[in-house]
């Protein structure tokens, strides 16, 4: 029978294969697109840019250019903030730096809250169990709430942390070219809310219980990595769907994916069942990363 290390290596290798295959497929789809279609897309995009550029000038007194450095249109200058908001006009290091700071603070908030709920010893065991369960549910199912709190606090201090002035186009995602294997829209809430989140709850609960049974008050590294993965997932949503940056979103989700599989490994080291219950989330994020990857290359 394969050892637990061999099992984890096979799962990770399978995820890497999925990502590589998606990249190859996306390159093939992009290469197969007729040149006439590409010219039509470019012409339509340029007309739209001109319309937005003209619409922006009466309000901002400048001729703005839209910065879509990772969405297939030439980079604009600093006045792109007029149309897209400041975050999308940042250089990639600055934007990812802002994302990193926000994710680090969000991770710290969730981690300390988990630690506090786990180390409460002045209440009855039933009360402690209720507090731990409530805290886990809040963090796992509503981690974005912590991200919103962080964003509001940072925005008050800097006036513009990520992209507070942006008004995202709700039709942006539906207008992107996607791979043929793109999952139907209805499957996303099912996978996140019915499959991924409940299995995460079981995994974290099992991890804490096993550590407690072994005399360890708090599983520091595994849960720190877990909170980091949640914060990075929230950061990816902000960059990809909020800022509508496919290339920078790809960088974030690949980091998110790497930390998540690190969590699977760390959980598996402590409790095999806990690690396996994180695998569905790892596989689903692999699909999401492959989709982001494919969308980026097909829309360059």
C-alpha angles and dihedrals in degrees: 000000000000117000121242090256091055090049092052092046091052093050092049092046090051091053091050090050090053091052093048093047091050090052092051092047092049091050089050093049091049092049091049093055109110115248090233090059091050091051091051091050091049092048093049091047093050091051091050091050090052091051093050091043091054092045092053099050099071090054101041102027093233138089101249127204123207115240109219098152092155098032101067104268128102116273116264128216128256091286088074085092086076092070108020103030127249101285095067090049094057119103112256095255091051094047093047089046090057090047090049094051092048092047092048093052092045090050091051093050094050094042094051091047091052091047092050093050091048096048098049104123104157095078133067119278091250093052091046091051091051091049092049093047093048091048092049092049091049094049098041099042099031106031089131088067089067089049091053091050090051092047093051092048094048093043091055089056101042102021089225122040106153112348111313094158096054122109105200120220106244091207094053098096095045089053095056122102109248135189121266091249093057106144116242115262095246093062095064098070090042093054095044101040103029104030112019104038098044092048089050089053091052092047095051093043091051091048094052092045093050093048091048091050090051091053096255111134096203133009096226106179101038094049093042088055090046093053089047091055091051091051092048090050090055090046091053091053090052095049099039103036101019101043092023092224109149098182097047089042088056091056091051096046093049089054089046090050093049094050091047093055088046086056091052090053094046093047091048090053091058100035124002093209092051091052093049092051088060092054095084089057091047092052093047093049087050088058091047092049091048090050092049089047092051094045091051095053095041092052100041 
